Amino acid sequence: MKTYFSKALHLIYSSKRYLIAFGCAVILLSVFKLFSYSFTDNLSDNAYEEYFNANYKVFSIRIPKNLNFADEKVPITDFTVREAVEKELIINTYWQSQSLLLHKRANRWFPLIEPILKRNNIPEDFKYIALIESQLTNVVSPQGATGFWQLIEPTAKGYGMEITEEVDERYNVEKSTEAACRYFNEAYKQFNNWTLVAASYNLGMTGIQVQLDKQKADSYYDLLLTDETARYVFRILAMKEIISRPKIYGFELRKKDLYPVIPTKKITITTGIPNLADFAIAQGTNYKILKMFNPWLRANTLTNEEQKKYIIEIPKNGVKIYDMDGNYDGSDTLSAKDSINLIVPSLLIKDSLK
């Protein structure tokens, strides 16, 4: 028996290199098969379908049980509401490129927006209105609505914002957020309901009131509205879910993957600036950065005959904020409460929202 056992061990050992070679061959064959599936036109329809079904998975979305907007409960037992929520969650979960960019931008901009909402007694959920209105970029709609909060000129001027050939404060995130807060508070006095306030930001206070009266309803979720307004609150709810709970929706994001808040230094101006490029260079930066951090400066000059006070901001530590691995390399460590007075850059984009 001992001799037989020894012979068996010897046979296994002598065959070891053949077993290794066989294993390598199997692996290479599998890799070859995978690539042949990917690139050959000779793969049969049945084999193609089998490979596709085995390797590509799409999942449905689970609807949160306690979904709410500004602590107002969403009636998800209503099939029209549930399916509308599901539609927006599916669209934004599987539109990964857009939702990923919104995660990145939200990390930079929400720390600026949140304290302004809080200071004006507006629920924090309203920050998602800026997200769906402009994707947190300085877009201009075909109707002329401008900036993060998509303010039209008459509304902005009604809230005391300056709009001239040289200055457009709708591009100033702090000031436009303050203006949006004024609207929200006015609308809440009329509706006494934050969900209706959010819907009215799309349709207008008069538009929502007309529909409430016409349909003899008192809830957004019971109204029959145009497609854009009917989707509006559900889009907000979907982005609130995806941004606040990214892992649930398949987004695995490290802190280094998100855009950091960039510390700035403020320069108070009470005189005119004849040439913004010269001014930028004198401040140790360049024209591009000056405009990116102060998109409300709409021309190459700032006349300022009335000697108004303007606050211009530029990066505190220059523009090289990342190390070679993409980590934030700034000397300042910022939290949401620290960043209330910061303005961070946004490309000046003129594009359609829809």
C-alpha positions as CSV (number, residue, x, y, z in Angstrom):
1,M,0.0,0.0,0.0
2,K,2.8,2.4,0.9
3,T,4.5,1.7,-2.4
4,Y,1.3,2.3,-4.3
5,F,0.8,5.6,-2.5
6,S,4.3,6.7,-3.3
7,K,3.8,5.9,-6.9
8,A,0.6,7.9,-7.0
9,L,2.3,10.9,-5.4
10,H,5.1,10.7,-7.9
11,L,2.7,10.5,-10.8
12,I,0.8,13.6,-9.6
13,Y,4.1,15.5,-9.1
14,S,5.4,14.6,-12.5
15,S,2.1,15.6,-14.1
16,K,2.0,19.0,-12.2
17,R,3.5,21.0,-15.1
18,Y,1.0,19.4,-17.4
19,L,-1.9,20.4,-15.1
20,I,-0.6,24.0,-14.9
21,A,-0.3,24.1,-18.7
22,F,-3.8,22.7,-19.1
23,G,-5.2,25.3,-16.6
24,C,-3.4,28.2,-18.5
25,A,-4.9,26.8,-21.8
26,V,-8.4,26.9,-20.3
27,I,-8.0,30.5,-19.1
28,L,-6.6,31.6,-22.5
29,L,-9.4,29.8,-24.3
30,S,-12.0,31.6,-22.1
31,V,-10.4,35.0,-22.7
32,F,-10.3,34.3,-26.5
33,K,-13.9,33.2,-26.4
34,L,-14.8,36.5,-24.5
35,F,-13.0,38.6,-27.1
36,S,-14.4,36.6,-30.0
37,Y,-17.9,37.3,-28.6
38,S,-17.1,41.0,-28.6
39,F,-15.5,41.4,-32.0
40,T,-16.6,38.6,-34.4
41,D,-19.4,38.9,-36.8
42,N,-19.6,35.1,-37.0
43,L,-21.3,34.6,-33.6
44,S,-24.8,33.1,-34.1
45,D,-27.8,35.0,-32.9
46,N,-28.6,32.4,-30.2
47,A,-25.0,32.5,-28.9
48,Y,-25.0,36.3,-28.9
49,E,-28.3,36.4,-27.0
50,E,-27.1,33.8,-24.5
51,Y,-23.9,35.8,-23.8
52,F,-25.9,39.1,-23.5
53,N,-28.4,37.6,-21.1
54,A,-25.6,36.1,-19.0
55,N,-23.5,39.2,-18.7
56,Y,-25.8,42.3,-18.9
57,K,-28.1,43.0,-16.0
58,V,-30.6,45.8,-15.5
59,F,-32.4,46.1,-12.2
60,S,-35.7,47.8,-11.3
61,I,-35.7,50.5,-8.7
62,R,-37.2,50.1,-5.2
63,I,-39.4,53.0,-4.1
64,P,-38.5,54.3,-0.6
65,K,-41.4,53.8,1.8
66,N,-41.0,57.1,3.7
67,L,-40.4,59.4,0.7
68,N,-41.0,63.1,1.5
69,F,-40.4,66.6,0.3
70,A,-39.6,69.1,3.0
71,D,-41.1,66.7,5.5
72,E,-44.3,66.6,3.6
73,K,-45.2,62.9,2.9
74,V,-45.4,61.6,-0.7
75,P,-48.5,59.4,-1.1
76,I,-46.7,56.5,-2.8
77,T,-49.8,54.2,-2.4
78,D,-51.4,56.3,-5.1
79,F,-50.4,54.4,-8.3
80,T,-50.1,57.6,-10.3
81,V,-47.6,59.0,-7.8
82,R,-45.7,55.8,-7.3
83,E,-45.2,55.3,-11.0
84,A,-44.2,58.9,-11.6
85,V,-41.6,58.6,-8.9
86,E,-40.3,55.4,-10.3
87,K,-40.1,56.9,-13.8
88,E,-37.8,59.7,-12.6
89,L,-35.7,57.4,-10.4
90,I,-35.1,55.0,-13.4
91,I,-34.3,57.8,-15.8
92,N,-31.7,59.4,-13.4
93,T,-30.3,56.2,-12.1
94,Y,-29.5,54.9,-15.5
95,W,-28.5,58.2,-17.0
96,Q,-25.2,57.6,-15.2
97,S,-23.1,60.3,-16.9
98,Q,-25.5,63.1,-16.0
99,S,-26.1,61.9,-12.4
100,L,-22.4,61.4,-11.8
101,L,-21.7,65.0,-12.8
102,L,-24.5,66.2,-10.6
103,H,-23.0,64.3,-7.7
104,K,-19.6,66.0,-8.3
105,R,-21.1,69.5,-8.7
106,A,-23.4,69.1,-5.7
107,N,-20.4,68.5,-3.5
108,R,-19.0,71.9,-4.5
109,W,-22.2,74.0,-4.6
110,F,-24.5,72.7,-1.9
111,P,-22.3,73.9,0.9
112,L,-22.8,77.4,-0.4
113,I,-26.6,77.1,-1.1
114,E,-27.6,75.2,2.1
115,P,-26.7,78.0,4.7
116,I,-28.6,80.6,2.6
117,L,-31.7,78.4,2.5
118,K,-31.4,77.9,6.3
119,R,-30.9,81.6,7.0
120,N,-34.2,82.3,5.1
121,N,-36.1,79.5,6.8
122,I,-36.4,77.5,3.6
123,P,-36.3,73.7,3.9
124,E,-33.0,72.2,2.7
125,D,-34.8,70.1,0.1
126,F,-35.2,73.2,-2.1
127,K,-31.5,73.0,-3.0
128,Y,-32.5,70.2,-5.5
129,I,-34.6,72.8,-7.4
130,A,-31.3,74.4,-8.5
131,L,-30.0,71.0,-9.4
132,I,-32.9,70.2,-11.8
133,E,-33.3,73.7,-13.1
134,S,-29.7,74.3,-14.3
135,Q,-27.7,71.2,-13.4
136,L,-25.7,73.6,-11.2
137,T,-24.3,75.4,-14.2
138,N,-24.8,79.0,-15.5
139,V,-27.2,78.1,-18.3
140,V,-29.5,80.4,-20.2
141,S,-32.8,78.9,-21.3
142,P,-34.5,79.7,-24.7
143,Q,-36.9,81.9,-22.7
144,G,-34.0,83.9,-21.2
145,A,-34.1,82.3,-17.7
146,T,-30.6,82.6,-16.4
147,G,-28.2,81.1,-13.8
148,F,-28.5,78.4,-11.3
149,W,-32.0,79.3,-10.3
150,Q,-33.2,80.2,-13.8
151,L,-34.5,83.6,-13.0
152,I,-36.1,85.7,-15.7
153,E,-35.2,89.3,-16.0
154,P,-38.5,90.9,-14.7
155,T,-38.5,88.6,-11.6
156,A,-34.8,89.2,-10.8
157,K,-35.2,93.0,-11.1
158,G,-38.3,92.8,-8.9
159,Y,-36.1,91.3,-6.2
160,G,-33.6,94.1,-6.6
161,M,-31.0,92.3,-8.7
162,E,-28.8,94.4,-11.0
163,I,-29.0,93.5,-14.7
164,T,-27.1,95.7,-17.1
165,E,-24.7,95.2,-20.0
166,E,-21.8,95.0,-17.5
167,V,-23.4,93.2,-14.5
168,D,-26.0,90.4,-14.3
169,E,-26.5,89.3,-10.7
170,R,-28.5,86.3,-11.8
171,Y,-25.0,84.7,-12.3
172,N,-24.1,85.4,-8.7
173,V,-25.0,82.2,-6.9
174,E,-25.3,83.8,-3.5
175,K,-27.5,86.7,-4.7
176,S,-29.7,84.5,-6.9
177,T,-30.2,82.0,-4.1
178,E,-31.3,84.9,-1.9
179,A,-33.8,85.9,-4.6
180,A,-35.1,82.4,-5.0
181,C,-35.6,82.3,-1.2
182,R,-37.7,85.4,-1.3
183,Y,-39.9,83.7,-3.9
184,F,-40.3,80.6,-1.9
185,N,-41.3,82.5,1.2
186,E,-43.9,84.5,-0.8
187,A,-45.3,81.4,-2.3
188,Y,-45.5,79.6,1.1
189,K,-47.6,82.5,2.4
190,Q,-50.1,81.8,-0.4
191,F,-50.1,78.0,-0.4
192,N,-49.0,77.0,3.1
193,N,-47.5,73.9,1.5
194,W,-43.9,73.4,0.5
195,T,-44.7,70.9,-2.3
196,L,-47.0,73.4,-4.0
197,V,-44.3,76.1,-3.5
198,A,-41.9,73.9,-5.4
199,A,-44.3,73.2,-8.2
200,S,-45.1,76.9,-8.5
201,Y,-41.5,77.6,-9.2
202,N,-42.1,75.9,-12.5
203,L,-45.6,77.1,-13.3
204,G,-45.9,80.3,-11.3
205,M,-48.0,81.0,-8.2
206,T,-50.9,82.1,-10.4
207,G,-50.7,79.1,-12.6
208,I,-50.8,76.7,-9.7
209,Q,-53.7,78.6,-8.0
210,V,-55.7,78.5,-11.2
211,Q,-55.4,74.7,-11.4
212,L,-56.2,74.2,-7.7
213,D,-59.4,76.2,-8.1
214,K,-60.3,74.7,-11.5
215,Q,-59.8,71.1,-10.3
216,K,-61.1,71.7,-6.8
217,A,-58.0,70.1,-5.3
218,D,-55.6,71.0,-2.5
219,S,-52.6,68.8,-3.3
220,Y,-50.0,68.8,-6.0
221,Y,-50.3,65.0,-6.2
222,D,-54.0,65.3,-7.2
223,L,-53.5,67.8,-10.0
224,L,-53.6,67.1,-13.7
225,L,-50.9,69.4,-15.1
226,T,-48.8,69.9,-18.2
227,D,-46.1,67.3,-18.6
228,E,-43.2,69.6,-17.5
229,T,-44.9,70.7,-14.2
230,A,-46.4,67.2,-13.6
231,R,-42.9,65.8,-13.6
232,Y,-41.3,68.7,-11.7
233,V,-41.6,67.6,-8.1
234,F,-40.9,64.0,-9.0
235,R,-37.7,65.0,-10.7
236,I,-36.7,66.8,-7.5
237,L,-37.6,63.8,-5.4
238,A,-35.6,61.5,-7.6
239,M,-32.5,63.7,-7.4
240,K,-32.8,64.0,-3.7
241,E,-32.8,60.2,-3.4
242,I,-29.9,59.6,-5.7
243,I,-27.7,62.4,-4.5
244,S,-28.3,61.8,-0.7
245,R,-28.1,58.0,-1.0
246,P,-25.8,57.3,-3.9
247,K,-24.8,53.7,-3.0
248,I,-28.4,52.6,-3.0
249,Y,-28.5,53.6,-6.7
250,G,-25.2,52.1,-7.7
251,F,-22.9,55.1,-7.4
252,E,-19.7,54.2,-5.6
253,L,-18.0,57.6,-5.1
254,R,-14.9,58.4,-3.2
255,K,-14.4,61.8,-1.7
256,K,-11.6,62.4,-4.2
257,D,-14.0,61.8,-7.0
258,L,-16.1,64.8,-6.1
259,Y,-15.4,68.5,-6.9
260,P,-14.1,70.3,-3.8
261,V,-15.1,73.7,-2.5
262,I,-12.4,76.1,-3.5
263,P,-11.4,78.8,-1.0
264,T,-11.4,82.3,-2.3
265,K,-10.3,85.7,-1.3
266,K,-12.6,88.7,-1.6
267,I,-11.7,92.0,-3.1
268,T,-14.0,95.0,-2.4
269,I,-14.4,97.4,-5.4
270,T,-16.0,100.8,-5.1
271,T,-14.5,102.3,-8.3
272,G,-14.6,101.4,-11.9
273,I,-12.3,98.8,-13.6
274,P,-11.4,100.0,-17.1
275,N,-9.9,96.6,-18.1
276,L,-10.7,93.4,-16.4
277,A,-7.7,91.5,-17.9
278,D,-5.3,94.1,-16.4
279,F,-7.1,93.9,-13.1
280,A,-6.9,90.1,-13.0
281,I,-3.2,90.2,-13.7
282,A,-2.6,92.7,-11.0
283,Q,-4.4,90.4,-8.6
284,G,-2.1,87.5,-9.5
285,T,-4.6,85.6,-11.7
286,N,-5.8,85.8,-15.3
287,Y,-8.9,86.9,-17.2
288,K,-10.3,83.4,-17.5
289,I,-10.2,82.7,-13.8
290,L,-11.6,86.1,-12.9
291,K,-14.6,85.5,-15.2
292,M,-15.1,81.9,-14.0
293,F,-15.2,83.0,-10.4
294,N,-17.3,86.1,-11.1
295,P,-19.6,85.2,-13.9
296,W,-21.9,88.1,-13.0
297,L,-19.2,90.4,-14.7
298,R,-20.7,90.3,-18.2
299,A,-18.3,92.7,-20.1
300,N,-14.6,93.5,-20.1
301,T,-15.1,96.6,-18.1
302,L,-16.9,97.7,-14.9
303,T,-17.8,101.3,-15.2
304,N,-19.4,101.8,-11.8
305,E,-20.2,105.5,-12.1
306,E,-22.3,105.4,-9.0
307,Q,-19.4,103.9,-7.0
308,K,-21.4,100.9,-5.8
309,K,-19.7,98.3,-3.7
310,Y,-18.9,95.1,-5.6
311,I,-17.2,92.0,-4.2
312,I,-14.9,90.2,-6.6
313,E,-13.5,86.8,-5.7
314,I,-10.5,84.8,-6.9
315,P,-9.0,81.5,-5.8
316,K,-7.2,81.9,-2.5
317,N,-4.4,79.4,-3.4
318,G,-4.3,79.6,-7.2
319,V,-5.8,77.1,-9.6
320,K,-3.6,74.1,-8.9
321,I,-5.9,72.5,-6.3
322,Y,-5.3,68.9,-7.2
323,D,-2.2,66.7,-6.8
324,M,-1.0,64.3,-9.5
325,D,-3.4,61.6,-8.2
326,G,-6.4,63.9,-8.3
327,N,-6.6,64.5,-4.5
328,Y,-7.6,67.9,-3.3
329,D,-4.3,69.7,-2.5
330,G,-5.6,72.9,-0.9
331,S,-4.2,74.0,2.5
332,D,-7.7,74.8,3.8
333,T,-9.9,72.2,5.1
334,L,-13.5,73.2,4.6
335,S,-16.8,72.0,5.9
336,A,-20.3,73.1,4.9
337,K,-20.5,75.7,7.6
338,D,-17.1,77.1,6.7
339,S,-17.9,77.7,3.1
340,I,-20.9,80.0,3.4
341,N,-19.0,83.0,2.0
342,L,-17.3,81.2,-0.8
343,I,-17.9,81.6,-4.5
344,V,-16.7,78.8,-6.6
345,P,-16.2,78.6,-10.4
346,S,-18.7,77.6,-13.0
347,L,-18.2,77.7,-16.8
348,L,-20.3,80.3,-18.6
349,I,-22.5,78.0,-20.6
350,K,-25.3,79.2,-22.8
351,D,-27.5,76.2,-23.6
352,S,-31.0,74.9,-23.7
353,L,-32.3,73.3,-20.6
354,K,-34.6,70.9,-22.4
